[in-house]
Amino acid sequence: MLTIQIDEEKVMKICRERISELVKEVEGEYVFWDTPELKKRTCMSWNTIQATFFYDPRFVKRKIGSKWYYPARETRAFLVQWLLEQPL
């Protein structure tokens, strides 16, 4: 028979540290991106964005005044899907 002893305090400390890291990661997320952030996150120029996916009806965007805004979570999901659809 095999007996394993676990230091509960160490396990709890590791769990708390990981939870803290995840909370910081979520708190650091933007609610929405603006165009400079979109260009930064995609590593694409504005002309390339417009020529490739900007006018795709699935790409959620909202123009407020003269500035475009993109919901971060939905935009990220769209970009991943869009990339996977591109031919190799």
The first five atom37 places (N, CA, C, CB, O) and aatype in JSON, in Angstrom:
{
  "aatype": [12, 10, 16, 9, 5, 9, 3, 6, 6, 11, 19, 12, 11, 9, 4, 1, 6, 1, 9, 15, 6, 10, 19, 11, 6, 19, 6, 7, 6, 18, 19, 13, 17, 3, 16, 14, 6, 10, 11, 11, 1, 16, 4, 12, 15, 17, 2, 16, 9, 5, 0, 16, 13, 13, 18, 3, 14, 1, 13, 19, 11, 1, 11, 9, 7, 15, 11, 17, 18, 18, 14, 0, 1, 6, 16, 1, 0, 13, 10, 19, 5, 17, 10, 10, 6, 5, 14, 10],
  "atom_mask": [
    [1, 1, 1, 1, 1],
    [1, 1, 1, 1, 1],
    [1, 1, 1, 1, 1],
    [1, 1, 1, 1, 1],
    [1, 1, 1, 1, 1],
    [1, 1, 1, 1, 1],
    [1, 1, 1, 1, 1],
    [1, 1, 1, 1, 1],
    [1, 1, 1, 1, 1],
    [1, 1, 1, 1, 1],
    [1, 1, 1, 1, 1],
    [1, 1, 1, 1, 1],
    [1, 1, 1, 1, 1],
    [1, 1, 1, 1, 1],
    [1, 1, 1, 1, 1],
    [1, 1, 1, 1, 1],
    [1, 1, 1, 1, 1],
    [1, 1, 1, 1, 1],
    [1, 1, 1, 1, 1],
    [1, 1, 1, 1, 1],
    [1, 1, 1, 1, 1],
    [1, 1, 1, 1, 1],
    [1, 1, 1, 1, 1],
    [1, 1, 1, 1, 1],
    [1, 1, 1, 1, 1],
    [1, 1, 1, 1, 1],
    [1, 1, 1, 1, 1],
    [1, 1, 1, 0, 1],
    [1, 1, 1, 1, 1],
    [1, 1, 1, 1, 1],
    [1, 1, 1, 1, 1],
    [1, 1, 1, 1, 1],
    [1, 1, 1, 1, 1],
    [1, 1, 1, 1, 1],
    [1, 1, 1, 1, 1],
    [1, 1, 1, 1, 1],
    [1, 1, 1, 1, 1],
    [1, 1, 1, 1, 1],
    [1, 1, 1, 1, 1],
    [1, 1, 1, 1, 1],
    [1, 1, 1, 1, 1],
    [1, 1, 1, 1, 1],
    [1, 1, 1, 1, 1],
    [1, 1, 1, 1, 1],
    [1, 1, 1, 1, 1],
    [1, 1, 1, 1, 1],
    [1, 1, 1, 1, 1],
    [1, 1, 1, 1, 1],
    [1, 1, 1, 1, 1],
    [1, 1, 1, 1, 1],
    [1, 1, 1, 1, 1],
    [1, 1, 1, 1, 1],
    [1, 1, 1, 1, 1],
    [1, 1, 1, 1, 1],
    [1, 1, 1, 1, 1],
    [1, 1, 1, 1, 1],
    [1, 1, 1, 1, 1],
    [1, 1, 1, 1, 1],
    [1, 1, 1, 1, 1],
    [1, 1, 1, 1, 1],
    [1, 1, 1, 1, 1],
    [1, 1, 1, 1, 1],
    [1, 1, 1, 1, 1],
    [1, 1, 1, 1, 1],
    [1, 1, 1, 0, 1],
    [1, 1, 1, 1, 1],
    [1, 1, 1, 1, 1],
    [1, 1, 1, 1, 1],
    [1, 1, 1, 1, 1],
    [1, 1, 1, 1, 1],
    [1, 1, 1, 1, 1],
    [1, 1, 1, 1, 1],
    [1, 1, 1, 1, 1],
    [1, 1, 1, 1, 1],
    [1, 1, 1, 1, 1],
    [1, 1, 1, 1, 1],
    [1, 1, 1, 1, 1],
    [1, 1, 1, 1, 1],
    [1, 1, 1, 1, 1],
    [1, 1, 1, 1, 1],
    [1, 1, 1, 1, 1],
    [1, 1, 1, 1, 1],
    [1, 1, 1, 1, 1],
    [1, 1, 1, 1, 1],
    [1, 1, 1, 1, 1],
    [1, 1, 1, 1, 1],
    [1, 1, 1, 1, 1],
    [1, 1, 1, 1, 1]
  ],
  "atom_positions": [
    [[0.84, -1.17, 0.0], [0.0, 0.0, 0.0], [0.89, 1.24, 0.0], [-0.96, 0.0, 1.21], [1.95, 1.25, 0.61]],
    [[0.44, 2.27, -0.69], [1.2, 3.51, -0.82], [0.5, 4.61, -0.03], [1.35, 3.92, -2.31], [-0.71, 4.8, -0.15]],
    [[1.26, 5.31, 0.77], [0.71, 6.41, 1.56], [1.39, 7.7, 1.12], [0.91, 6.16, 3.09], [2.62, 7.77, 1.03]],
    [[0.57, 8.7, 0.85], [1.1, 10.0, 0.43], [0.64, 11.05, 1.44], [0.63, 10.37, -1.01], [-0.53, 11.12, 1.8]],
    [[1.6, 11.85, 1.86], [1.26, 12.93, 2.77], [1.39, 14.25, 2.02], [2.18, 12.91, 4.04], [2.36, 14.48, 1.29]],
    [[0.4, 15.1, 2.21], [0.38, 16.39, 1.52], [0.36, 17.49, 2.57], [-0.85, 16.51, 0.56], [-0.4, 17.46, 3.53]],
    [[1.23, 18.45, 2.35], [1.25, 19.62, 3.23], [0.12, 20.54, 2.78], [2.65, 20.36, 3.19], [0.24, 21.24, 1.78]],
    [[-0.98, 20.53, 3.52], [-2.16, 21.3, 3.14], [-1.88, 22.79, 3.04], [-3.29, 21.06, 4.13], [-2.42, 23.47, 2.17]],
    [[-1.04, 23.3, 3.91], [-0.71, 24.73, 3.87], [0.0, 25.09, 2.57], [0.17, 25.12, 5.07], [-0.28, 26.13, 1.98]],
    [[0.92, 24.22, 2.11], [1.62, 24.48, 0.86], [0.65, 24.43, -0.33], [2.76, 23.47, 0.66], [0.72, 25.27, -1.23]],
    [[-0.24, 23.46, -0.31], [-1.21, 23.34, -1.4], [-2.1, 24.57, -1.44], [-2.07, 22.07, -1.23], [-2.37, 25.12, -2.51]],
    [[-2.57, 25.01, -0.28], [-3.41, 26.2, -0.22], [-2.65, 27.44, -0.69], [-3.93, 26.42, 1.21], [-3.23, 28.29, -1.36]],
    [[-1.39, 27.54, -0.36], [-0.58, 28.68, -0.78], [-0.45, 28.68, -2.31], [0.82, 28.64, -0.11], [-0.58, 29.73, -2.95]],
    [[-0.19, 27.53, -2.88], [-0.06, 27.41, -4.34], [-1.39, 27.78, -5.01], [0.36, 25.96, -4.75], [-1.41, 28.5, -6.01]],
    [[-2.49, 27.3, -4.46], [-3.82, 27.61, -5.01], [-4.1, 29.1, -4.95], [-4.91, 26.83, -4.25], [-4.59, 29.69, -5.91]],
    [[-3.81, 29.72, -3.81], [-4.05, 31.16, -3.67], [-3.21, 31.97, -4.66], [-3.74, 31.62, -2.24], [-3.69, 32.94, -5.24]],
    [[-1.96, 31.56, -4.85], [-1.09, 32.27, -5.78], [-1.63, 32.17, -7.21], [0.35, 31.7, -5.72], [-1.65, 33.16, -7.94]],
    [[-2.07, 30.97, -7.58], [-2.59, 30.78, -8.94], [-3.88, 31.57, -9.14], [-2.84, 29.29, -9.23], [-4.08, 32.19, -10.19]],
    [[-4.75, 31.54, -8.16], [-6.0, 32.31, -8.24], [-5.69, 33.79, -8.36], [-6.88, 32.04, -7.01], [-6.33, 34.5, -9.14]],
    [[-4.73, 34.26, -7.6], [-4.33, 35.67, -7.66], [-3.82, 36.04, -9.05], [-3.25, 35.96, -6.61], [-4.15, 37.1, -9.56]],
    [[-3.03, 35.16, -9.65], [-2.53, 35.4, -11.0], [-3.67, 35.5, -12.0], [-1.55, 34.29, -11.42], [-3.69, 36.39, -12.86]],
    [[-4.63, 34.58, -11.89], [-5.77, 34.59, -12.81], [-6.64, 35.83, -12.65], [-6.61, 33.34, -12.61], [-7.13, 36.38, -13.63]],
    [[-6.84, 36.26, -11.41], [-7.63, 37.47, -11.16], [-6.93, 38.68, -11.77], [-7.84, 37.67, -9.64], [-7.58, 39.52, -12.39]],
    [[-5.62, 38.78, -11.59], [-4.87, 39.9, -12.18], [-4.98, 39.89, -13.7], [-3.38, 39.84, -11.75], [-5.11, 40.94, -14.32]],
    [[-4.93, 38.7, -14.29], [-5.03, 38.57, -15.74], [-6.39, 39.06, -16.23], [-4.8, 37.11, -16.17], [-6.47, 39.79, -17.22]],
    [[-7.45, 38.67, -15.54], [-8.8, 39.08, -15.93], [-8.98, 40.57, -15.71], [-9.85, 38.28, -15.14], [-9.58, 41.25, -16.55]],
    [[-8.49, 41.09, -14.61], [-8.62, 42.52, -14.33], [-7.87, 43.36, -15.34], [-8.13, 42.83, -12.93], [-8.24, 44.51, -15.59]],
    [[-6.82, 42.8, -15.93], [-6.02, 43.53, -16.91], [-6.64, 43.58, -18.29], [0.0, 0.0, 0.0], [-6.16, 44.31, -19.16]],
    [[-7.7, 42.81, -18.51], [-8.35, 42.79, -19.8], [-9.15, 44.07, -20.02], [-9.27, 41.57, -19.91], [-9.79, 44.59, -19.1]],
    [[-9.09, 44.55, -21.22], [-9.91, 45.71, -21.59], [-11.34, 45.25, -21.84], [-9.34, 46.42, -22.83], [-11.58, 44.11, -22.22]],
    [[-12.28, 46.13, -21.63], [-13.67, 45.86, -21.98], [-13.84, 46.03, -23.48], [-14.65, 46.79, -21.2], [-14.54, 45.25, -24.13]],
    [[-13.2, 47.04, -24.03], [-13.23, 47.25, -25.47], [-11.87, 47.77, -25.92], [-14.36, 48.22, -25.88], [-11.08, 48.28, -25.14]],
    [[-11.64, 47.62, -27.22], [-10.41, 48.13, -27.83], [-10.79, 49.31, -28.72], [-9.67, 47.01, -28.65], [-11.92, 49.41, -29.21]],
    [[-9.82, 50.19, -28.93], [-9.97, 51.22, -29.95], [-9.12, 50.78, -31.15], [-9.53, 52.64, -29.4], [-8.52, 49.71, -31.12]],
    [[-9.08, 51.57, -32.19], [-8.36, 51.17, -33.39], [-6.86, 50.98, -33.17], [-8.58, 52.2, -34.46], [-6.31, 50.0, -33.67]],
    [[-6.17, 51.87, -32.43], [-4.75, 51.6, -32.18], [-4.52, 50.26, -31.45], [-4.14, 52.74, -31.37], [-3.55, 49.56, -31.72]],
    [[-5.41, 49.93, -30.52], [-5.28, 48.65, -29.81], [-5.54, 47.47, -30.75], [-6.24, 48.6, -28.61], [-4.86, 46.45, -30.68]],
    [[-6.53, 47.61, -31.63], [-6.81, 46.57, -32.62], [-5.6, 46.34, -33.51], [-8.04, 46.94, -33.46], [-5.23, 45.2, -33.78]],
    [[-4.99, 47.42, -33.98], [-3.8, 47.3, -34.83], [-2.67, 46.63, -34.06], [-3.35, 48.68, -35.34], [-1.96, 45.79, -34.61]],
    [[-2.5, 46.99, -32.81], [-1.45, 46.4, -31.97], [-1.69, 44.91, -31.75], [-1.37, 47.13, -30.62], [-0.78, 44.1, -31.89]],
    [[-2.93, 44.55, -31.41], [-3.25, 43.15, -31.09], [-3.18, 42.25, -32.31], [-4.63, 43.06, -30.48], [-2.87, 41.06, -32.18]],
    [[-3.46, 42.78, -33.49], [-3.43, 41.97, -34.7], [-2.09, 42.04, -35.44], [-4.54, 42.4, -35.64], [-1.82, 41.22, -36.32]],
    [[-1.27, 43.0, -35.08], [-0.01, 43.24, -35.79], [-0.28, 43.52, -37.28], [0.94, 42.02, -35.64], [0.46, 43.08, -38.16]],
    [[-1.36, 44.25, -37.52], [-1.74, 44.61, -38.89], [-1.89, 46.11, -39.0], [-3.06, 43.9, -39.3], [-2.19, 46.8, -38.03]],
    [[-1.67, 46.61, -40.21], [-1.9, 48.03, -40.46], [-3.4, 48.26, -40.62], [-1.13, 48.51, -41.73], [-4.17, 47.32, -40.82]],
    [[-3.8, 49.52, -40.54], [-5.21, 49.85, -40.7], [-5.71, 49.46, -42.09], [-5.44, 51.35, -40.47], [-6.82, 48.96, -42.24]],
    [[-4.88, 49.68, -43.11], [-5.28, 49.31, -44.48], [-5.49, 47.8, -44.6], [-4.22, 49.78, -45.48], [-6.43, 47.36, -45.26]],
    [[-4.63, 47.01, -43.98], [-4.76, 45.55, -44.04], [-6.01, 45.09, -43.3], [-3.52, 44.87, -43.44], [-6.73, 44.22, -43.78]],
    [[-6.27, 45.68, -42.14], [-7.47, 45.33, -41.38], [-8.71, 45.6, -42.23], [-7.54, 46.14, -40.06], [-9.61, 44.77, -42.31]],
    [[-8.76, 46.77, -42.86], [-9.92, 47.12, -43.68], [-10.04, 46.2, -44.91], [-9.82, 48.59, -44.14], [-11.14, 45.86, -45.32]],
    [[-8.92, 45.8, -45.46], [-8.95, 44.96, -46.66], [-9.28, 43.5, -46.34], [-7.62, 45.03, -47.37], [-9.7, 42.76, -47.24]],
    [[-9.09, 43.07, -45.1], [-9.28, 41.66, -44.79], [-10.57, 41.36, -44.02], [-8.11, 41.16, -44.0], [-11.41, 40.63, -44.52]],
    [[-10.74, 41.91, -42.83], [-11.89, 41.49, -42.02], [-12.78, 42.62, -41.51], [-11.41, 40.72, -40.87], [-13.84, 42.33, -40.96]],
    [[-12.39, 43.86, -41.66], [-13.15, 44.96, -41.05], [-14.61, 44.97, -41.5], [-12.5, 46.29, -41.39], [-15.5, 45.26, -40.7]],
    [[-14.87, 44.68, -42.73], [-16.22, 44.74, -43.27], [-16.96, 43.4, -43.19], [-16.18, 45.22, -44.7], [-18.08, 43.28, -43.69]],
    [[-16.35, 42.41, -42.58], [-17.03, 41.13, -42.35], [-18.21, 41.4, -41.42], [-16.04, 40.05, -41.75], [-18.01, 41.98, -40.35]],
    [[-19.42, 40.99, -41.78], [-20.59, 41.28, -40.93], [-20.51, 40.66, -39.53], [-21.84, 40.8, -41.61], [-21.21, 41.1, -38.62]],
    [[-19.68, 39.66, -39.36], [-19.52, 39.04, -38.04], [-18.62, 39.85, -37.11], [-18.96, 37.64, -38.19], [-18.6, 39.61, -35.9]],
    [[-17.89, 40.8, -37.67], [-16.95, 41.61, -36.88], [-17.72, 42.73, -36.19], [-15.82, 42.19, -37.78], [-18.19, 43.66, -36.84]],
    [[-17.85, 42.62, -34.87], [-18.64, 43.57, -34.08], [-17.83, 44.85, -33.85], [-19.07, 42.94, -32.72], [-16.69, 44.81, -33.38]],
    [[-18.44, 45.97, -34.19], [-17.78, 47.27, -34.01], [-18.83, 48.33, -33.82], [-16.85, 47.61, -35.21], [-19.98, 48.16, -34.21]],
    [[-18.43, 49.43, -33.23], [-19.36, 50.54, -33.01], [-18.59, 51.84, -33.18], [-20.03, 50.46, -31.6], [-17.52, 52.01, -32.59]],
    [[-19.12, 52.73, -33.97], [-18.49, 54.04, -34.15], [-19.2, 55.04, -33.25], [-18.53, 54.5, -35.65], [-20.41, 55.23, -33.35]],
    [[-18.45, 55.65, -32.37], [-18.98, 56.67, -31.48], [-18.24, 57.96, -31.8], [-18.82, 56.26, -29.96], [-17.03, 58.07, -31.58]],
    [[-18.96, 58.92, -32.3], [-18.31, 60.14, -32.79], [-17.47, 59.76, -34.0], [0.0, 0.0, 0.0], [-17.98, 59.2, -34.97]],
    [[-16.19, 60.07, -33.94], [-15.31, 59.73, -35.05], [-14.42, 58.53, -34.74], [-14.45, 60.93, -35.41], [-13.51, 58.21, -35.51]],
    [[-14.67, 57.87, -33.62], [-13.78, 56.8, -33.15], [-14.5, 55.45, -33.15], [-13.26, 57.11, -31.75], [-15.65, 55.33, -32.73]],
    [[-13.77, 54.41, -33.64], [-14.3, 53.06, -33.64], [-13.94, 52.36, -32.34], [-13.78, 52.26, -34.85], [-12.84, 52.54, -31.81]],
    [[-14.88, 51.55, -31.82], [-14.65, 50.73, -30.63], [-15.05, 49.29, -30.95], [-15.44, 51.28, -29.4], [-15.99, 49.04, -31.71]],
    [[-14.32, 48.36, -30.34], [-14.52, 46.94, -30.59], [-14.57, 46.22, -29.24], [-13.38, 46.37, -31.5], [-13.64, 46.36, -28.45]],
    [[-15.64, 45.46, -28.95], [-15.69, 44.74, -27.68], [-14.57, 43.7, -27.63], [-17.09, 44.06, -27.49], [-14.47, 42.84, -28.51]],
    [[-13.74, 43.77, -26.61], [-12.51, 42.98, -26.55], [-12.75, 41.48, -26.65], [-11.78, 43.28, -25.28], [-12.11, 40.81, -27.46]],
    [[-13.64, 40.95, -25.84], [-13.85, 39.49, -25.82], [-14.38, 39.0, -27.17], [-14.85, 39.11, -24.69], [-13.87, 38.01, -27.71]],
    [[-15.39, 39.67, -27.7], [-15.97, 39.27, -28.97], [-14.98, 39.44, -30.12], [-17.24, 40.07, -29.25], [-14.92, 38.62, -31.04]],
    [[-14.21, 40.51, -30.06], [-13.22, 40.76, -31.11], [-12.15, 39.68, -31.11], [-12.57, 42.13, -30.94], [-11.77, 39.18, -32.17]],
    [[-11.67, 39.33, -29.93], [-10.65, 38.28, -29.83], [-11.2, 36.96, -30.39], [-10.2, 38.09, -28.35], [-10.51, 36.29, -31.16]],
    [[-12.42, 36.59, -30.02], [-13.02, 35.35, -30.51], [-13.18, 35.39, -32.03], [-14.39, 35.11, -29.84], [-12.88, 34.41, -32.72]],
    [[-13.64, 36.52, -32.55], [-13.79, 36.65, -34.0], [-12.45, 36.5, -34.7], [-14.42, 38.01, -34.35], [-12.35, 35.79, -35.7]],
    [[-11.43, 37.16, -34.19], [-10.11, 37.13, -34.83], [-9.55, 35.71, -34.88], [-9.14, 38.04, -34.1], [-8.95, 35.32, -35.88]],
    [[-9.73, 34.95, -33.82], [-9.25, 33.57, -33.82], [-10.0, 32.76, -34.88], [-9.44, 32.92, -32.42], [-9.38, 32.04, -35.65]],
    [[-11.33, 32.9, -34.91], [-12.14, 32.18, -35.9], [-11.76, 32.62, -37.32], [-13.64, 32.43, -35.66], [-11.59, 31.77, -38.2]],
    [[-11.61, 33.9, -37.53], [-11.26, 34.42, -38.85], [-9.92, 33.85, -39.3], [-11.2, 35.96, -38.82], [-9.78, 33.44, -40.46]],
    [[-8.94, 33.83, -38.41], [-7.62, 33.31, -38.76], [-7.68, 31.84, -39.15], [-6.65, 33.5, -37.58], [-7.05, 31.41, -40.11]],
    [[-8.46, 31.06, -38.4], [-8.58, 29.63, -38.7], [-9.27, 29.39, -40.04], [-9.35, 28.92, -37.6], [-9.06, 28.35, -40.66]],
    [[-10.07, 30.32, -40.48], [-10.76, 30.19, -41.77], [-9.87, 30.54, -42.96], [-11.98, 31.07, -41.79], [-10.22, 30.23, -44.1]],
    [[-8.75, 31.16, -42.72], [-7.89, 31.6, -43.82], [-7.18, 30.4, -44.46], [-6.85, 32.63, -43.31], [-6.72, 29.5, -43.75]],
    [[-7.08, 30.39, -45.77], [-6.39, 29.28, -46.45], [-4.91, 29.28, -46.11], [-6.58, 29.37, -47.98], [-4.3, 30.32, -45.86]],
    [[-4.36, 28.09, -46.11], [-2.93, 27.95, -45.82], [-2.07, 28.3, -47.0], [-2.61, 26.56, -45.39], [-0.85, 28.24, -46.91]]
  ]
}
